[in-house]
Amino acid sequence: MEVRRREFLALAGLAASAVALSACAQAGAAPSGSLRAAFGQPVTDLDPYNAGTAVDEASLIVKRLVFDTLVRRDGEKLVPGLAASWKRSGDTTWVFELRPGVRFHDGSTVTARDVVACLERTKAVKSAQSALWATVKSAKADGDHRVVFETDGPMATLPVNLTLLFIVPAKLVADPEQKRRPIGSGPFRVTGFTPSTNVELARFDGYWGGASGLPGISMPFIAETSSAITALRNGDVDLLWPVPSDQLKEVQGHRGVRVETVPSCTYYLNWFNCGRKPFNDPRVRRAMIQALNLEEIVGKLFGAGAEQMRAPIPSTVFGYAEQPAFAHDPVAARRALADVGLPNGFETTMMWFDATGPLSRELAQSMISAWDDIGVKVTPQSIEKAQWLQRLNTLDWDMELQTNTVTTGDAAFTLGRLYTSKANRMGYKNPALDKVLAAAGAEADSAKRAQLYAEACKTIWSDAVGIFPAALTTAYGLRSRVSGFTPAANNQPDLAPVRRG
């Protein structure tokens, strides 16, 4: 009897999810009754100071469960973490008071000296976080429970940046074992980890904030979305995100499954390598944008799952300022290319990794097709995430498509971190923008900060440093037995308070 295509895909999904989930049992599986949560990107490394994964979404989800930070984000607010309190003492000094009696997973006590060592390690490793710490001159331990930070000029963003400084024992900051079996002080400890396959966590009963109601968390990576959805529907996983908008119908209304959505801080960008010809000319970059009917592309691909962007950051982020859309005008785009000596277009490349976000391949293909119409021949390069990270960080690309998440919900994390000349993330250097971003990072008044980031949005947008097609709505698929879950706009939900009935 002939097997229909849909039945075949369902069977394939079952097999793939079974393989992914069985791998968990081979790598120090989480305890029985653990939450099984599948995120759409693989975790490649757990070292909190690894240069390549410093702001990687998948790694950050796990790190927030394994490690503590001085400050935590709770919705729109900053709340105490390892630091019970903090204050600004003058323009360039911040004092943080640590909670006493906090212990790491190995039983040792957390002290101010650990915090100092972690900051020094973070500053020493050149990574995508480096720009956040450039103006921090030093941190000093004043006794066991007080850390004093000195900054090179006013730095209003220090508390929000500290939501990304993960604390480990000072003696382990450079230990290679931190990549696989890291020691932190968070609510869970690592029992097993296979890169790009699964992470296994067990509850840390000595957690200062109280033991989690979950015995553990298992996080398998299931590369095929259809297979991940099959696993959710069959009860093999309890939580799956993000669910692409074009596959929501496969989840919604299914018995035992519910969907929760939230406007997110996650968005697609396509950077131009502004240090390479012909993208060193802003006229070429603008022509590439004019060739795209982004309203149609985003609408057809994502529907209600995304909105067309009007700034280089999503509207959910502090510092957002709407900009005028580039008109879709292929004729003007071809004319602009001719004006810069490229009447026949040119050849270039575009790299991405499929797991970067929903419909990434389809988005790439839509853009490549539109560019072909103006004579720009783009060779697609869909590569593995590890290779993509290496090439991204060494500027070994012409164009690169990815999703990016404003993890802190503040423009300082994205605009202030990525678009400075010193950061050199996409070969774009603008001293005037540098001054605006530096002023925004130093400004304590939120209204003035917003004005400065609005100016930065305008510059980045008009200089066409990249294409910003779509801000995503994140959809979470959950089994009905899951309770206590709060959708996160930054794609990094706190799983510690979740319960599995």
N, C-alpha and C positions, 0 to 999 in steps of 0.2 A: 504494500500500500504506500502511495506517495506521501511523504511528509511535507506538509505545507510550510512555507517560509517562516511564518510567525512561530509555528510549533518548533521548527528547527532552532530559531534564535532563542526561544525559551529554554530548550534543552541545552544549548551552548552556554547560555547564561548560568544555568544551574551548575554545569560542569566547571565553568571558570570560577564561579564564586566558591564552589566546594574546594577547588585547588587553593585559592587564596586563603580561605579560612582554615584549611588543614595545615597550612604553613605555620599558623599561630601555635599549633600544638607541638611543633618541632622546635620552637625557639623560646622555651621557658614561658609557657602559656599563662595568661592571667588566671586568677582563681575562678572557680565555678561561680556562676551568677554574675559575672562581670558584664558591664555594658559593652556592647559591640558597636563601635562607631566607625563609619567609613567616610573619609574625606576624599574629595576628587583629585587630590594631588599626592604623590608619594613623599614619604619622609626619608631623606637621604643621609642625614647626619644629626646627632643629638648634642654635639659639642656647642655650648652656648656662645663660643667665641670663634666658631668656624667662619672664615671670611665669606665663603660662598653661600651660606645659609643664614646670614645674620638677620635678614628680614624676610626669610622664606616663610610663607603662610603655614605650610604643613608642619614645619619644624617648630614654629612658634606655638602652635596649638598644643604640642606635646610639652614643650619647654615650660609653658605656664602651669602645667600639671606637676612637673618634676621639680622646678626651681621656684624660688620666691624672688620678688623684686621689692625694693623699698616702698614703692608707690604702686597702687593698682588703679585701674580704671573701672568704674561702676557706672555704666551708661554714660551720661555726660559729665560725671563728677570724678575727681581724683580722690581716692580714699587711702587710708593707711594700709601698708603691707607689712614688711619687716620693720619699717619705720613707724613707730607709734605716733610721731608728730614731727613737724619740721617748721622752720621759719627762715625768713630772709633777714640777715644781719648786715645791713649796709648794701651797697649796690652790687658787690662782687662776692659776697659770702652767704652761703646757705648752711644751716645746721640741722642735722637729722638725728633724732633720738631713736635708737633701736629698741625693740621689745627685748626684755631680758629673758633668759632661759630657753631660747629657741634652739632646737637641735637639728643637725643634718641627719640624713639617713644612716650615716655610719656611727651616729651617737655623739659626735663631737659638737661643741657649742658654737653657735654663730656669734661672731664678734665683729667689731668695727674694722679690725684688721683684715678680715675676709672681704669686706666691702671695698676697702682700699685696693686690695690685690686684684679684685675683679674689675674695678675701674681701670687700673693700670694695664691689665691684660686687654681690655676692650680698646683702649686708646692705642695700644701697641700693634694690634692686628688691623691692617688696612682692609676695610670692608665697606659694605653699603651703609653701615651705621656710622662710619667715621666722622662724617660731617656733623652729626648730632653732638659729638663730644669735642670738637675742635677748640671750642672756647672754654672748656674746663681745664684750668691750669693744673689743679691737683686736688687730691682728697687726703685728709689726714685723720687718723684715729685719735680721739681725745678720750682715753679710757676705753673700756670694753664696749660701751653702748652709745657712743656719740661719734658721728662722722661729720667733719667740716669740709665742705667743698669750696674751693676758690676758683673763680672764673675770670677770664680775661675780658673784663668789661661786664656790664649788666647782662644777665641771661635769664629772662623770665620763663623760658621753656625747660629749665632743668627738671622740675618735678614731673612733667609729662614725659620727658625723655627717660627718666628713671624707671618708667614702666617697662623699659626694654633692657635694663641692666640686671641680668640674672646672676644670683649669688651662689657661689660654690665655695668649698673650703679653700683657703689661700694656697695650700700645698698642692691642690689639684688643678689650678687654673690652666696649666700647660700640659696636663697629663693626657696622653693620647687615648687612654681608656675612656675618657669623657665622651668620645665619639660614639661609644657603644653601650657602656654601662655607667652613665654619669651619676654623680652624687649631688643631690640638692637638699633642700629643706621643704619642698612642696608637699602637697597632700598625697602624692603617689610616687612610688619608686619604680625604676625600670627592672623588669625581670627577664625580658627578652627583646631583641631587636635585630631584624634582618633588613638592611637598607633597601628601600623601594618596595618592600613586601609587607612588613607588619611591625607594629610596636606593641609590646605587652607590658602592662603596668599593674602593680598591686598596691592596695591601700597602705599608706604609712600611718600606723596607729599613733605615732608620737607627734603628729602634726599640731603645731601651736594653735591653729584655728579650729581644732576639733576634727576627729576622724570622719571621713566621708561615709555616707550611707552605702556607697558602692564598694564591694570587695575588691574590685579592680576594673580596668578598662582595657579592652582589646581593640586595636585600630588596624584592621587589614586594609591594604590598598588593592582595590579592584579596578583595573585599568579601563575596562569597558563599562560605560555607563549602563548599558542594557543589562549586563551581568549584575551590576550593583543593585539595580532596581529589582531584578529577580530575587536577589538575596534579601532585600528588604521585604518584599511581598511574601516570601516564604518564611520569614522570621529568622533567617540566618544572620542578619544584622538588625540592630535596634534603631539605628540612626544613620541617615545618609544625607550628605550635602556636598555641593549644591546640586539640586535636581534641575537640569536644563529645562527651560520653558517649553521646548518642543516635546518633552517627554513627561511633563506633569500629568498628562491624561493617563499615563501608565501607573500613576501613584494615587491620584485623587479618586476618592470613592471606593478604593479597594478595602475590603473588610480587614479591620485590625490595623489600618494605617491612616495617619492623618498628615496634613501638610501645614507648615507654618512658614510665613514669608516675612521679609523685612527689607525695606530699602537699604541698600548696602553702601559701604565705603569702598567697594571693589569695582574696578572699571577696566576697560580695555584701552591700551595705548599701543601705538605703532611709532616707535622712535626712528628718526633718521640719524645716521651717523654723520653729524654735522662736521666732522673732521675729515671726511672723505668726499672726493668729487663724485658726482656733481652736487651732493647734498650740502656742501659747504656754502652754496648759494641759496639764500632764502627764497629767491624767485622760483627755483626748481621745487623747493619744498611746498610752496604755496600752490604751484601747478599740480603737484601730486594730490593735494587735498581737493582742488577744484574739479579734478577728474572723477571724484567719488560722489555719488548720490547717497549720502549717509542716511538721510531720512528714510529712503526706500530700503537700503541694505539692513539697517537696524530694525525697521518695522517688520520686514519680511522674515528675518532670521529669528528675532527674539520676541516679537509681539509685546505682551505685557511684562515680559521678563527683563526688560531693559528700557532705558530712555536715552535718546540721543543727547550727547554731552554738549554743553555750552561754555566749558571752561576746562583747564587742564586738571581739575580735581572734581569729584562728584559734588552735587548740591548738598549732600549730607554732612560735608566737612566744614569745620570752622575755617573761614578765610575764602570761601567760595565767592566768586563774583562773575555773574553771567556776561558772556562776550557775544558779539555778533557772529552769526554762523557764516562760514565761507559759502558762497553761492556755488551750486553745482553748474559748472560751465566748461565742458570738455573743449569747446572751440577756443575759449580764452586760455585754457591750459596748454593746448598745442601751440598757440601763438606765443605764450610765455616761454616755452621751451625753445622755439625758433629764435626768439629775441636774445637768448643766452648762448646761441650757437649750437642748439640741439634740434634742428628741424626734423630729423628722422627719429627723434627719441633717443633712448639709450638702453643698455642692459644692466640689470642689477639683481640683487638677491634679497630674500626675506626669510628670516628664520623664526621658528617658534617651536614649542613642544605641545603636543595635543592635549595633555592634561592641564595646561595652564588655565583653562576655563571652558565653559560650555560653548559648543559650536565654534571652537577656535579655527578648525580646519575650514569650515564653511565660510567663516568671516574672512580668512586669508584668501580663499579662492575668489570670493566676491570682489575683493579689492584688487587682486591680481588681474581679474578679467576686465575691470574698468580701466586699469592702467594700460592694458594691452590696446585699448581703443585709442589711446593718445600716443602710441608708438613706444611705450615703455615696456620692455620685456623683462618680467620678473621671474627668476628661477626660485621655486619654493624649496625651503629647507626645513622639513619637519624632522626634528632630531630629539634624542633622549634628553631628559631634564639635566642630568649631570653635565653633558656636553654643552647644552645651552647656557648653563650657569657659568661654565669656564669661558666660553666665548663672549658672553655678555660682559663679564668683569674685565676682559682684556680688550674690549672694543673691536673684536674680530668679527665684524658684521657690517652690512650695508643698511638694512632695515631689520628691526626685530619687533615682533608682535607678542604681547603678553598681557595678562591681567596683573594689576597692581592693587594693593589694598592700603588705604591710609589707616594703618593699624591703630594709631593713637587718636584718630578722628580730628586731628589738627593739621593745618597746612604746613606747619613747621616740619612735620615728618616727611612730607613729599616735596613740596616746593623748596623748603629750606635745606633739605638733605640731598636732593637729586640735581638741582639746576644751578648750583654754584660753579664757578670756574674751577675751583679747587677740587670739587667732587669729580668733575670730568666724566660724567656717566654716559654721555652721548656725544662727546666732542664739541659741545656748545659752550662758548665762553663769552660772557657779557659783564664787564666790570660795573656797569650801571645797575644791572639786576643784582649783582653781588651786594652792592651797597643797600639796596632796598630790602633784600632778604636778611642781611645782617641787622638792619634797623628793626625789622619785624621780630627777629629772635630776641632782641634786647628789650623790646617794649613791654612794659607791664600792663599798660592800659589796653583792655581788650578791643575797644572801639578803634583805637589808633592802629593796633595790630591788624585788625580787619581791613582798614584802609590800605595799609602797606601790602598786605597779601592780595588785595584787589588790583593794585598796581602791578604786582608780580604776575598775576593771572593774565593781565592784558598784554604784558611784554612777551611772555612765553607763547601765548595764543597767536599774537600777530606776527611773531618771528617764525611761526610754524615749525617749532622744534620737533614736534611730533603730531600725529593724528590721534585724536581722542574720540573714538566712535561712540562708545556706549558705557553708561553706568548701569550696573546689573542690580536686579532684585534677587536676593538670595532666597531660595526655597529649600526648606529642610523637610525631609520625609522621616516620620517617626512611627514606630509601632505604638499601639495604644497603651502598652504596658509601661511606657516611659513617662515619667512625671518630673516636675521640677526643672524643666528645660526652658531656657530663655534664648530666643534667637539673637544672634549677634550681628550687628551691621558690618563688623570688620571680618566676618567669616571665621572668627576664632572664638567660638562659644566656650564658656566655662563649664566643663563637664563635671566638676567636682560636686556641685549640689544636685545633680541629676539622680533620680531613683529609677530602678528597674523592677517593676512588680512581678 
